[in-house]
Amino acid sequence: MSDTHMINPRPISDDPPDTRVVEIHMTDGGSAWMLVDSADLDDLKGTINARRLLCGRLIGGAGVNGRGVLIPADRIQMVIDVDG
């Protein structure tokens, strides 16, 4: 996740109502699980295209859970809906 940017140094404890877990595969071969604010993948795709980045919270370990992250759209290869 070399091209991601941490936006919140402290974990977020409460989740917004419309969230889902997605697995992000990046062009450099890295991947991450994230909690994103989105009703479905079409909504998420529209948000990524409009903002040119993906904003979410990392999932996957005590050291990263809840940390905010920004991923530039040109670094995203694939998004997989884990909840779906």
Backbone as CSV, one residue per row, in Angstrom:
resi,resn,N_x,N_y,N_z,CA_x,CA_y,CA_z,C_x,C_y,C_z
1,MET,0.819,-1.182,0.000,0.000,0.000,0.000,0.863,1.244,0.000
2,SER,1.832,1.266,-0.862,2.777,2.368,-0.892,2.162,3.688,-1.348
3,ASP,1.078,3.649,-2.121,0.481,4.880,-2.637,-0.754,5.320,-1.870
4,THR,-0.976,4.750,-0.716,-2.124,5.154,0.087,-1.706,6.235,1.067
5,HIS,-2.662,6.971,1.562,-2.375,8.055,2.496,-3.241,7.904,3.728
6,MET,-2.625,7.821,4.893,-3.369,7.725,6.137,-3.987,9.081,6.433
7,ILE,-5.293,9.093,6.727,-5.960,10.363,6.991,-6.423,10.497,8.432
8,ASN,-6.341,9.430,9.195,-6.763,9.509,10.584,-5.796,8.670,11.422
9,PRO,-4.966,9.293,12.232,-3.991,8.527,12.990,-4.603,7.698,14.111
10,ARG,-5.843,7.987,14.475,-6.499,7.226,15.536,-7.668,6.430,14.975
11,PRO,-7.892,5.215,15.498,-8.999,4.393,14.998,-10.357,5.065,15.189
12,ILE,-11.283,4.781,14.269,-12.658,5.262,14.349,-13.494,4.149,14.969
13,SER,-14.250,4.448,16.007,-14.966,3.399,16.718,-16.402,3.203,16.267
14,ASP,-17.046,4.215,15.694,-18.432,4.066,15.255,-18.516,4.119,13.734
15,ASP,-19.336,3.244,13.161,-19.463,3.147,11.708,-20.729,3.855,11.240
16,PRO,-20.648,4.571,10.116,-21.851,5.173,9.533,-22.852,4.091,9.134
17,PRO,-24.116,4.439,8.917,-25.142,3.429,8.655,-24.952,2.619,7.379
18,ASP,-24.609,3.248,6.252,-24.453,2.518,4.987,-22.986,2.252,4.701
19,THR,-22.470,1.181,5.287,-21.077,0.811,5.058,-21.015,-0.633,4.580
20,ARG,-19.945,-0.948,3.896,-19.707,-2.331,3.481,-18.208,-2.602,3.454
21,VAL,-17.861,-3.876,3.570,-16.464,-4.287,3.538,-16.115,-4.676,2.107
22,VAL,-15.001,-4.119,1.599,-14.515,-4.454,0.273,-13.030,-4.805,0.355
23,GLU,-12.598,-5.633,-0.574,-11.179,-5.947,-0.715,-10.674,-5.178,-1.926
24,ILE,-9.634,-4.386,-1.717,-9.063,-3.560,-2.774,-7.771,-4.211,-3.261
25,HIS,-7.682,-4.463,-4.566,-6.438,-4.937,-5.179,-5.841,-3.764,-5.935
26,MET,-4.563,-3.503,-5.680,-3.911,-2.346,-6.277,-2.970,-2.734,-7.407
27,THR,-2.665,-1.772,-8.248,-1.844,-2.023,-9.424,-0.428,-2.461,-9.077
28,ASP,0.058,-2.138,-7.877,1.412,-2.546,-7.483,1.445,-3.942,-6.871
29,GLY,0.296,-4.642,-6.864,0.238,-5.998,-6.332,-0.232,-6.073,-4.890
30,GLY,-0.352,-4.956,-4.213,-0.824,-4.948,-2.832,-2.334,-5.078,-2.758
31,SER,-2.820,-5.341,-1.570,-4.261,-5.401,-1.354,-4.572,-5.001,0.079
32,ALA,-5.823,-4.652,0.308,-6.261,-4.263,1.642,-7.758,-4.485,1.754
33,TRP,-8.214,-4.769,2.960,-9.638,-4.820,3.243,-10.007,-3.485,3.853
34,MET,-11.130,-2.930,3.375,-11.555,-1.620,3.851,-13.049,-1.603,4.144
35,LEU,-13.429,-0.767,5.066,-14.830,-0.446,5.319,-15.087,0.868,4.604
36,VAL,-16.031,0.874,3.648,-16.305,2.064,2.853,-17.758,2.486,3.027
37,ASP,-18.014,3.767,2.856,-19.369,4.312,2.921,-20.005,4.158,1.552
38,SER,-20.834,3.139,1.391,-21.455,2.902,0.097,-22.591,1.904,0.256
39,ALA,-23.672,2.142,-0.480,-24.798,1.222,-0.450,-24.519,-0.032,-1.277
40,ASP,-23.835,0.119,-2.408,-23.499,-1.020,-3.265,-22.284,-0.681,-4.128
41,LEU,-21.832,-1.641,-4.932,-20.629,-1.429,-5.744,-20.828,-0.383,-6.832
42,ASP,-22.032,-0.275,-7.388,-22.274,0.756,-8.402,-22.126,2.151,-7.806
43,ASP,-22.640,2.325,-6.592,-22.502,3.597,-5.879,-21.025,3.887,-5.601
44,LEU,-20.299,2.859,-5.179,-18.870,3.007,-4.893,-18.094,3.359,-6.165
45,LYS,-18.427,2.710,-7.277,-17.765,2.999,-8.556,-17.982,4.454,-8.962
46,GLY,-19.202,4.942,-8.810,-19.500,6.330,-9.137,-18.717,7.300,-8.274
47,THR,-18.593,6.980,-6.995,-17.841,7.829,-6.070,-16.354,7.859,-6.435
48,ILE,-15.784,6.700,-6.748,-14.365,6.633,-7.131,-14.123,7.436,-8.408
49,ASN,-15.008,7.283,-9.391,-14.846,8.009,-10.657,-14.993,9.513,-10.465
50,ALA,-15.933,9.930,-9.635,-16.167,11.367,-9.426,-15.045,12.024,-8.629
51,ARG,-14.586,11.359,-7.582,-13.572,11.950,-6.698,-12.151,11.596,-7.094
52,ARG,-11.997,10.579,-7.951,-10.681,10.084,-8.370,-9.871,9.505,-7.217
53,LEU,-10.571,9.066,-6.165,-9.920,8.379,-5.054,-10.959,7.594,-4.284
54,LEU,-10.470,6.667,-3.479,-11.321,5.874,-2.594,-10.959,6.217,-1.164
55,CYS,-11.950,6.530,-0.387,-11.761,6.878,1.016,-12.446,5.813,1.855
56,GLY,-11.761,5.296,2.860,-12.355,4.278,3.720,-11.545,4.075,4.977
57,ARG,-11.891,3.019,5.700,-11.194,2.671,6.936,-10.651,1.253,6.809
58,LEU,-9.398,1.075,7.171,-8.739,-0.228,7.040,-9.282,-1.237,8.038
59,ILE,-9.282,-2.506,7.607,-9.664,-3.639,8.441,-8.555,-4.669,8.298
60,GLY,-8.190,-5.344,9.372,-7.244,-6.421,9.188,-6.238,-6.648,10.284
61,GLY,-6.255,-5.911,11.332,-5.304,-6.168,12.405,-5.384,-5.090,13.459
62,ALA,-4.880,-5.415,14.617,-4.953,-4.491,15.744,-4.257,-3.173,15.455
63,GLY,-3.209,-3.184,14.653,-2.476,-1.970,14.367,-3.097,-1.070,13.316
64,VAL,-4.053,-1.608,12.536,-4.620,-0.816,11.447,-6.133,-0.637,11.508
65,ASN,-6.830,-1.451,12.259,-8.295,-1.392,12.271,-8.806,0.013,12.536
66,GLY,-9.676,0.487,11.645,-10.309,1.778,11.818,-9.505,2.965,11.345
67,ARG,-8.323,2.756,10.844,-7.516,3.884,10.371,-8.011,4.336,9.000
68,GLY,-8.226,5.630,8.857,-8.690,6.176,7.586,-7.594,6.145,6.544
69,VAL,-7.986,5.910,5.279,-7.004,5.837,4.207,-7.621,6.378,2.911
70,LEU,-6.783,7.006,2.091,-7.164,7.465,0.751,-6.335,6.703,-0.274
71,ILE,-6.994,6.140,-1.284,-6.293,5.430,-2.350,-6.637,6.105,-3.674
72,PRO,-5.638,6.599,-4.418,-5.905,7.219,-5.721,-6.552,6.210,-6.680
73,ALA,-7.518,6.660,-7.455,-8.254,5.774,-8.369,-7.335,5.078,-9.365
74,ASP,-6.285,5.748,-9.816,-5.399,5.127,-10.803,-4.530,4.024,-10.215
75,ARG,-4.550,3.849,-8.919,-3.809,2.767,-8.256,-4.688,1.555,-7.955
76,ILE,-6.009,1.686,-8.200,-6.941,0.593,-7.902,-7.109,-0.277,-9.140
77,GLN,-6.819,-1.562,-8.977,-6.990,-2.509,-10.078,-8.376,-3.153,-10.022
78,MET,-8.816,-3.534,-8.799,-10.074,-4.254,-8.666,-10.639,-4.030,-7.267
79,VAL,-11.968,-3.984,-7.183,-12.667,-3.888,-5.906,-13.598,-5.083,-5.798
80,ILE,-13.480,-5.841,-4.708,-14.308,-7.023,-4.484,-15.192,-6.764,-3.279
81,ASP,-16.500,-7.009,-3.431,-17.451,-6.829,-2.350,-17.391,-8.039,-1.424
82,VAL,-16.887,-7.865,-0.225,-16.758,-8.956,0.735,-18.105,-9.236,1.400
83,ASP,-18.921,-8.197,1.616,-20.222,-8.362,2.254,-21.261,-9.008,1.336
84,GLY,-21.081,-8.814,0.017,-22.098,-9.142,-0.968,-22.381,-10.565,-1.191
